[in-house]
Amino acid sequence: MSNRNTARTRVISTLMIAAAFGLPLSTGCAQPKPQEPAADVKNLVHQDRYYIAGTPTEAGLRRMAREGVKTVIDLRRDDEPLADENKLAESLGMKYFRVPMQSDRMTPDQANAFLEAMELAGNEPVMIHCAGGSRAGAMFGLYLGARGACSAEEAVRRAREAGLKNEQLGSDVRNYLQDAAARRVAAPSPGH
């Protein structure tokens, strides 16, 4: 089995176990805290070990490394300016993942790829960013809901607090979480 399939299996297993037993993984659906406006990281919101933002400058990425961020998940599309963020992040000792997505849509494949990246981040601080912060907020909400920390509706509300602006993207997050919950309910229990 490939590393990607192994990671996907671990993500799904962890999320299903957490949801089945109602276990929080590391943070509940507490309200994210907007940070003081900073020129080096656009629209930064911080909650526990999660930094949700728009594009960081080089100085901003260096600051995130100093603050302990170990993983960067970049949601920008290929047609958005990317510079050499991956090289800089890796030179600062951070893992770097790209999950390119539109600012107004999320596919199940993108959701799954993002959740895999979050699983690979482990329990270390992670920065989730896009160009302006809306996609990053959406995916943060997706993560909270997928781990069973809150309902789909609450996850979308938390996504908005973390920066989500696009209603269709919020709807895609809600639908993904509701579909995942329906699949869990429909799945036979062990031994049956």
Backbone torsions as a table, in degrees:
resi	resn	phi	psi	omega
1	MET	NA	138.1	-178.2
2	SER	-72.3	161.6	177.5
3	ASN	-59.3	-37.2	-179.8
4	ARG	-65.3	-43.5	178.4
5	ASN	-67.6	-38.5	177.3
6	THR	-62.2	-45.0	178.9
7	ALA	-62.8	-43.7	179.3
8	ARG	-60.9	-43.5	179.2
9	THR	-62.2	-43.0	178.5
10	ARG	-63.1	-42.7	179.6
11	VAL	-60.1	-51.8	-177.4
12	ILE	-62.3	-44.6	179.6
13	SER	-61.8	-47.2	-179.5
14	THR	-61.3	-45.8	-178.6
15	LEU	-66.1	-39.3	179.8
16	MET	-66.9	-42.2	179.0
17	ILE	-64.3	-46.4	-179.9
18	ALA	-60.6	-43.6	-179.2
19	ALA	-68.0	-40.4	-178.3
20	ALA	-63.1	-36.8	-177.4
21	PHE	-102.2	1.3	-179.8
22	GLY	65.7	29.6	-176.7
23	LEU	-85.2	129.2	170.4
24	PRO	-76.2	144.7	-179.1
25	LEU	-89.5	-55.6	177.4
26	SER	-143.0	-26.8	177.6
27	THR	-147.0	145.5	177.1
28	GLY	-83.4	-150.4	-179.8
29	CYS	-99.7	41.4	176.9
30	ALA	-63.8	152.4	-177.2
31	GLN	-68.1	128.9	175.6
32	PRO	-64.2	154.1	-178.3
33	LYS	-109.6	112.8	174.7
34	PRO	-62.8	140.7	178.8
35	GLN	-90.4	165.3	173.0
36	GLU	-57.6	139.3	178.2
37	PRO	-54.0	133.7	-179.4
38	ALA	-133.7	141.2	-179.1
39	ALA	-73.4	-20.4	-173.5
40	ASP	-92.6	-15.2	175.6
41	VAL	-141.4	111.2	-175.8
42	LYS	-69.5	132.0	171.8
43	ASN	54.0	42.7	-176.7
44	LEU	-70.0	129.9	173.5
45	VAL	-125.5	139.0	-175.8
46	HIS	-128.6	131.4	172.4
47	GLN	-141.5	120.7	-179.8
48	ASP	49.6	-118.3	-177.8
49	ARG	-95.7	12.6	-176.0
50	TYR	-110.3	130.7	175.3
51	TYR	-118.2	115.8	-176.2
52	ILE	-111.5	129.0	-171.0
53	ALA	-161.0	174.7	166.1
54	GLY	-86.7	-167.9	-175.8
55	THR	-62.3	129.3	173.5
56	PRO	-85.7	150.5	169.9
57	THR	-78.9	176.5	175.7
58	GLU	-58.7	-44.1	178.5
59	ALA	-62.7	-37.7	178.9
60	GLY	-65.3	-40.9	178.4
61	LEU	-65.9	-39.2	176.7
62	ARG	-63.3	-39.8	177.9
63	ARG	-64.2	-42.0	178.4
64	MET	-60.7	-39.8	177.4
65	ALA	-62.6	-42.8	178.5
66	ARG	-64.2	-31.9	179.3
67	GLU	-80.0	-0.4	173.6
68	GLY	102.0	3.7	178.7
69	VAL	-62.8	130.2	-178.5
70	LYS	-110.1	-15.9	-178.7
71	THR	-138.0	138.5	174.3
72	VAL	-118.3	128.3	174.5
73	ILE	-116.0	113.9	-175.3
74	ASP	-101.7	121.5	-176.7
75	LEU	-101.1	4.9	-177.4
76	ARG	-70.2	149.7	177.6
77	ARG	-75.0	165.7	178.2
78	ASP	-64.2	-27.0	-178.9
79	ASP	-86.4	2.8	175.3
80	GLU	-96.0	149.4	-179.5
81	PRO	-58.9	125.9	-177.1
82	LEU	-114.9	-19.2	-175.0
83	ALA	49.1	-143.1	178.2
84	ASP	-118.0	43.8	-177.0
85	GLU	-56.4	-39.8	-179.5
86	ASN	-59.8	-43.7	-179.5
87	LYS	-66.1	-42.2	179.2
88	LEU	-64.1	-47.0	180.0
89	ALA	-57.5	-47.7	-179.2
90	GLU	-64.6	-36.3	178.2
91	SER	-67.5	-22.7	178.1
92	LEU	-91.2	5.3	177.9
93	GLY	84.6	17.2	-179.9
94	MET	-103.2	145.4	170.0
95	LYS	-75.2	148.4	-177.8
96	TYR	-132.9	125.8	177.6
97	PHE	-126.1	142.8	173.3
98	ARG	-116.7	130.6	173.7
99	VAL	-130.0	79.8	-176.2
100	PRO	-62.3	132.5	178.3
101	MET	-149.7	154.4	177.5
102	GLN	-67.8	157.8	-179.9
103	SER	-78.3	-9.7	-177.6
104	ASP	-127.3	15.3	-178.2
105	ARG	-152.2	148.0	171.8
106	MET	-136.7	127.2	176.7
107	THR	-94.1	159.8	174.9
108	PRO	-58.1	-36.6	178.0
109	ASP	-63.0	-40.3	177.9
110	GLN	-66.3	-41.7	177.8
111	ALA	-60.1	-46.1	-179.8
112	ASN	-63.8	-42.0	179.0
113	ALA	-63.6	-40.7	178.0
114	PHE	-63.8	-46.1	-179.6
115	LEU	-63.6	-34.2	174.7
116	GLU	-63.5	-44.3	179.0
117	ALA	-62.3	-40.2	178.1
118	MET	-64.2	-39.0	176.9
119	GLU	-62.7	-43.0	-179.7
120	LEU	-68.5	-22.4	176.7
121	ALA	-69.9	-20.3	-179.1
122	GLY	66.6	-146.4	-178.2
123	ASN	-100.5	21.2	-179.0
124	GLU	-94.5	159.6	179.9
125	PRO	-58.0	139.7	-176.5
126	VAL	-133.4	141.2	173.5
127	MET	-107.4	124.3	176.3
128	ILE	-109.5	121.8	-179.1
129	HIS	-144.3	158.5	172.9
130	CYS	-134.8	-149.9	179.7
131	ALA	-79.0	-45.7	-175.1
132	GLY	-117.8	-16.7	178.4
133	GLY	116.1	-14.3	-177.3
134	SER	-68.1	-49.2	178.4
135	ARG	-63.4	-39.8	179.8
136	ALA	-62.0	-43.1	177.0
137	GLY	-61.6	-42.3	179.2
138	ALA	-59.9	-45.8	-176.0
139	MET	-72.3	-29.9	173.3
140	PHE	-62.8	-46.1	176.6
141	GLY	-60.9	-41.9	176.8
142	LEU	-56.1	-46.8	-179.1
143	TYR	-61.0	-45.6	179.3
144	LEU	-59.2	-46.2	-179.3
145	GLY	-68.5	-40.0	-177.4
146	ALA	-66.6	-31.4	179.0
147	ARG	-82.4	-4.6	178.6
148	GLY	86.1	14.8	179.9
149	ALA	-73.4	-22.0	179.5
150	CYS	-164.1	168.9	179.4
151	SER	-69.3	168.7	177.9
152	ALA	-60.7	-42.8	180.0
153	GLU	-64.0	-44.6	179.0
154	GLU	-65.3	-37.5	178.6
155	ALA	-61.9	-41.5	178.6
156	VAL	-68.3	-37.8	176.7
157	ARG	-62.1	-44.4	178.5
158	ARG	-66.3	-35.0	176.6
159	ALA	-61.4	-41.8	178.0
160	ARG	-62.8	-42.2	178.5
161	GLU	-63.5	-28.2	-179.2
162	ALA	-89.8	-2.0	174.8
163	GLY	130.9	-9.8	179.9
164	LEU	-58.9	128.5	178.9
165	LYS	-117.4	-28.8	-172.1
166	ASN	-88.0	121.3	-177.5
167	GLU	-64.7	-39.2	179.6
168	GLN	-63.8	-41.1	177.9
169	LEU	-63.2	-41.1	175.6
170	GLY	-61.7	-40.0	177.6
171	SER	-64.5	-39.7	177.6
172	ASP	-62.8	-40.8	177.7
173	VAL	-62.8	-49.4	179.8
174	ARG	-57.7	-46.8	-179.0
175	ASN	-63.1	-42.1	178.7
176	TYR	-60.1	-46.7	-178.1
177	LEU	-66.7	-41.0	178.5
178	GLN	-66.3	-40.2	177.0
179	ASP	-63.8	-41.6	179.1
180	ALA	-64.0	-40.5	178.4
181	ALA	-65.1	-40.5	178.9
182	ALA	-64.8	-38.2	177.8
183	ARG	-65.2	-38.1	178.7
184	ARG	-64.6	-41.8	-179.8
185	VAL	-66.1	-38.9	-177.5
186	ALA	-76.8	-19.6	-178.0
187	ALA	-70.2	136.8	178.4
188	PRO	-66.2	145.0	178.2
189	SER	-75.3	156.6	-179.7
190	PRO	-56.3	137.8	178.1
191	GLY	87.6	1.7	179.5
192	HIS	-117.7	NA	NA
